[in-house]
Amino acid sequence: MPVIGLTGNIGSGKSTVARRLKKLGAKIVDADRVAREVVRAGTPALKEIVDNFGPEVLNTDGTLDRKKLGEIVFTDPRARASLNQITHPRIKEAIFQEIKKHRSKESPHRKEVLVIDVPLLFETGFNHDVDEVWVVKINEDKQVKRLAERDALMPDEIRKRLEAQMPQEEKLKYARRVIDNSGELRETEKQVDRHWLDFIKEHFQDAGGI
Ligand code: ATP
């Protein structure tokens, strides 16, 4: 059963596109959710984070203070590398297991598509484990505006986060399909619907049965 790797820069609209794909029938694995699961209270990953960054990155209830940790790693590339060393292998393994499980399902009657929504799809090498890479793109002014509204961040904080990522233009070079989310939600949904239909036609011989 085929797998789509969905990616794009911070606040580009990956979750928005994933929600639409779910409505169309896809199964979604959200890397942000997996990332939260691997560092939940009591996990070996959280212990390693505290050993590295100190107990001040914990909330009083023992869970990870993600905002505090975010502030540290987004301004310090070495700290970011240390955090990635702790979390990335675990996130990768969990997602890889989801892909493996999905690929082993071979049902002639049910056509199932797995979408992995992974912001660091290229950086983690998952682009090689999927059948197609889909990239959500957005113009930078819109991106800054939406992130400011959603996360109450200042424009310079947002730009710092953007600079820490692989440039959008680079991601677009490797995209099989591109969704431009700079416009109205309805416009984005129309693009997703069209790509989905094309994908189904190309990946399932009997495209009528999904
Ligand atoms: P992150 O990288 O932080 O996980 P994301 O790529 O998943 O973000 P979304 O959360 O889907 O991006 O979108 C970012 C914000 O922009 C959200 O608040 C969302 O509601 C809003 N948004 C997304 N698409 C549109 C759109 N077409 N029109 C208006 N607002 C939008």
Boltz pocket constraint, residues with backbone or C-beta under 6 A from the ligand:
constraints:
  - pocket:
      binder: B
      contacts: [[A, 8], [A, 9], [A, 10], [A, 11], [A, 12], [A, 13], [A, 14], [A, 15], [A, 16], [A, 17], [A, 32], [A, 119], [A, 146], [A, 147], [A, 150], [A, 181], [A, 182], [A, 183], [A, 184], [A, 185], [A, 186], [A, 188]]
      max_distance: 6.0
